[in-house]
Amino acid sequence: MNMKKLILTLLLAVTVLLPSCQNLDDIYRRLDDYESRLTRIETLTDAANRDILALQALIEAQNKKLSIASWRPLDDLSGYVLTMSDGSTIMLKNGKDGESSGIDVRRSNDGILYWTLNGKYMYDADGNKIKAAGIDGVSGVTPQLRVNKDGYWVLP
């Protein structure tokens, strides 16, 4: 009687476990694809945020009426360091293969500089254009971009 129970238990275990054995190659391939896409998004986000900081520094230098005292290539030749007339520095990085982050500023009809992304104005949560430079004692905003779970650029 014990032998019948053992055989029945083994047959039941094989029947239950057999369908759970499957080829995981497709899952691993998809995970690798997601990982490479995530790495690309992180690289683009870092480049965009670096571009924002450089543009903000250039706007501030212009507002302070600073000039470029000197410049030098970065050690890795990936861009330049500008030394301004007040001694501050601004790092400018080259784009890769002619690509840019799409971050820029544009002067609107009202004469104010606003942040743009791919040529379109960036807006805050209230639907207002995001000012790139302070006006009348009110600070401008230096946005920090990230990408949400749906793949859209967002301002945290």
Disulfide bonds with the S-S distance in Angstrom:
none
